[in-house]
Amino acid sequence: MYEDYIQKVKSAFTLKRLLIGALCVLVLGGVGRLAYGYYTARANYQRAVEHLERAQKELDRSKQLNQELKLIIKRSSELNGEARSRIERAEDYQRRAGQGIDRAQGYQRATEQRVSESLSSNHRAGELLERNLQLIERVEERAKEEQGH
């Protein structure tokens, strides 16, 4: 009986150790899983933070490029306005130059007509002078003939 009792104590003691050991393994496994989950979550969190930081940098860069683009568009609009006014001035100048050329051509035609009329008048005057000279010569010849008679 005494041996029986010692056997039971040994068994109980071994069974307790076995249970405690199993319980410790389970607790350590749970702690390990918690630690693994914590570190995995922390790594995921760190990657997410890095991703958000990159996204924020890209967003800031996008905003900066957008502002630059707005400035470029504004400057382009200003330059287009200046070009439009210069084109309008050039067209106005060409129109006025064309009108000046038309006036000059009109003046030239009028001058040509006056020169032509003047040449015609000079020619007519020359013919009249020639006729007058012929008349004077005839009158002088008659006067000589009458004096000679």
C-alpha positions in Angstrom: 0.0 0.0 0.0 2.8 2.3 0.8 4.3 1.5 -2.5 0.9 2.1 -4.1 0.8 5.4 -2.4 4.4 6.4 -3.6 3.4 5.3 -7.0 0.4 7.5 -7.0 2.5 10.4 -5.7 5.1 9.8 -8.4 2.3 9.5 -11.0 0.6 12.6 -9.7 3.8 14.5 -9.6 4.7 13.5 -13.1 1.2 14.2 -14.4 1.3 17.6 -12.8 4.7 18.3 -14.4 3.4 17.1 -17.7 0.4 19.3 -17.4 2.4 22.3 -16.3 4.9 21.6 -19.1 2.2 21.4 -21.7 0.6 24.5 -20.3 3.9 26.3 -20.4 4.4 25.2 -24.0 0.9 26.5 -24.8 1.5 29.8 -23.1 4.9 30.2 -24.7 3.4 29.3 -28.1 0.6 31.9 -27.5 3.2 34.5 -26.5 5.3 33.6 -29.5 2.2 33.9 -31.8 1.4 37.2 -30.2 4.9 38.5 -30.6 5.0 37.3 -34.2 1.6 39.0 -34.9 2.9 42.2 -33.2 6.0 42.3 -35.3 4.1 41.5 -38.5 1.6 44.2 -37.7 4.4 46.6 -36.9 6.1 45.8 -40.2 2.8 46.2 -42.0 2.2 49.5 -40.2 5.7 50.7 -41.0 5.2 49.8 -44.7 1.9 51.6 -44.7 3.5 54.7 -43.1 6.3 54.7 -45.7 3.7 54.2 -48.5 1.7 57.2 -47.1 4.8 59.3 -46.9 5.6 58.5 -50.5 2.1 59.3 -51.5 2.2 62.6 -49.6 5.5 63.5 -51.4 3.9 62.6 -54.8 0.9 64.7 -53.9 3.0 67.6 -52.9 5.0 67.3 -56.2 1.8 67.0 -58.1 0.5 70.2 -56.5 3.8 72.0 -57.3 3.6 70.8 -60.9 0.0 71.9 -61.1 0.9 75.4 -59.8 3.7 75.6 -62.4 1.4 74.5 -65.1 -1.1 77.2 -64.1 1.6 79.8 -64.2 2.7 78.6 -67.7 -0.9 78.7 -68.9 -1.3 82.2 -67.6 1.9 83.4 -69.2 0.9 81.7 -72.4 -2.4 83.5 -72.4 -0.6 86.8 -71.8 1.8 86.1 -74.7 -1.1 85.1 -76.9 -2.8 88.4 -76.1 0.4 90.4 -76.9 0.8 88.4 -80.1 -2.9 89.1 -81.1 -2.4 92.9 -80.5 0.8 92.8 -82.6 -0.9 90.9 -85.4 -3.8 93.5 -85.3 -1.3 96.3 -85.4 0.6 94.7 -88.3 -2.7 94.1 -90.2 -3.7 97.8 -89.6 -0.2 98.9 -90.8 -0.6 96.7 -93.9 -4.1 98.0 -94.5 -2.8 101.6 -94.2 0.2 100.8 -96.3 -2.1 99.3 -99.0 -4.2 102.5 -98.9 -1.1 104.6 -99.2 0.0 102.5 -102.2 -3.4 102.9 -103.7 -3.2 106.7 -103.2 0.3 106.8 -104.6 -0.8 104.8 -107.7 -3.8 107.2 -108.1 -1.4 110.1 -107.8 0.9 108.4 -110.3 -2.0 107.9 -112.8 -3.1 111.5 -112.3 0.5 112.7 -112.8 0.8 110.5 -115.9 -2.4 112.0 -117.3 -1.2 115.5 -116.6 2.2 114.8 -118.1 0.4 113.3 -121.1 -1.8 116.3 -121.4 1.2 118.6 -120.9 3.1 116.7 -123.7 0.0 116.9 -125.9 -0.2 120.6 -125.1 3.5 121.1 -125.8 3.2 119.1 -129.0 0.1 121.2 -130.0 2.0 124.4 -129.0 5.0 123.2 -131.1 2.7 122.7 -134.1 1.1 126.1 -133.5 4.6 127.7 -133.3 5.6 125.9 -136.5 2.5 127.2 -138.2 3.1 130.7 -136.9 6.6 130.5 -138.1 5.4 129.4 -141.5 2.9 132.2 -141.5 5.6 134.7 -140.5 7.9 133.4 -143.2 5.1 133.7 -145.8 4.2 137.2 -144.6 7.9 138.2 -144.8 8.2 136.6 -148.2 5.2 138.6 -149.4 6.6 141.7 -147.8 9.9 141.1 -149.7 8.0 140.4 -152.9 6.0 143.5 -152.5 9.1 145.6 -151.8 10.9 144.0 -154.6 8.1 144.9 -157.0 
